[in-house]
Amino acid sequence: MNPRIQELWDEAAKSTTTFPSGQNNSWETQVNFMEKFAELIVRECADIARLNTRVDSKVYLMIQEHFGVEE
C-alpha cells in the first residue's frame, strides 16, 4: 500500500476506534471508518489541487463541495 494511503488509513482507524457505542466492530463503526477514510482522501486531493492549480485556484473548493467536506 502507498505510504501516504497507509497514513490516512491509520488516521481514520484511530479516529474511529473508540466510537461512543462502545462496539468497535459494529457496522456503525465500520461505516464511520469508511466515511472518515474517504473524507481524508478527498481533503488530500483538494489540498494537492489547491497547491498545484495554476488555472483556477477554486478547484480545491469545488472538490470539497462536490464531496461535501467543506471546512
N, C-alpha and C positions, 0 to 999 in steps of 0.2 A: 504494500500500500504506500502511496505517496506520503512522505513525511508530514507535509502540511495537512493533508486529509486526516492522517492519524492524530495530529494535534487537535484538529477540530472535533474529531470523533471523541477523543479523551475529554475535551472541554464539555461537550454535550453530555457525555456519560456522567461526569462529575456534577453537572447541574441538575441531573435527574435521579441521582442515587438515593436521595432522601426526600422522596415525594410525601406530602402530608398524609396520604392514606396509609403510609407505613408498609405498603405492599410493593416492594421494589421490582417484582417480576410481573406485576399486574399489566393488563392490556393498557390501562391508563398511563402507567409509567413508560411503557414502550412507545405509545403514541407521543407522549411528551418528549421523549428522547429523539424520535424521528423528526418532530417539528423543530426542536432546538438545533439538531444537526443540519437540517435544511436551511434554517434561518442563518446559521453561521456561514454556510457555503454561499448563500445569496449575498450576505454582507461582505464577504471576502471578494466576491466578484464585483460588487458595486464599488468597493474601495479601489480595486485594480482599475476599473473603468474611470473612476474619478481622478486617479493619479496619472493615467496614461492617455486620456482622450484629449485630442487637440481640437477636434471639430466642434464638439458640443459638451461643455462642462456639466450639463444637466443630465447626462446619460446615467450617471450613478443614481440620481434621484428617480429617474424613470424606472430603473431596475428595481429599486427598493419599493416604489409604489406598486409596480406590477405584481410583486410577490407579497406585498403587504407587510414589509418590515421597515417601515419608515422609522426614523429616530424620533 
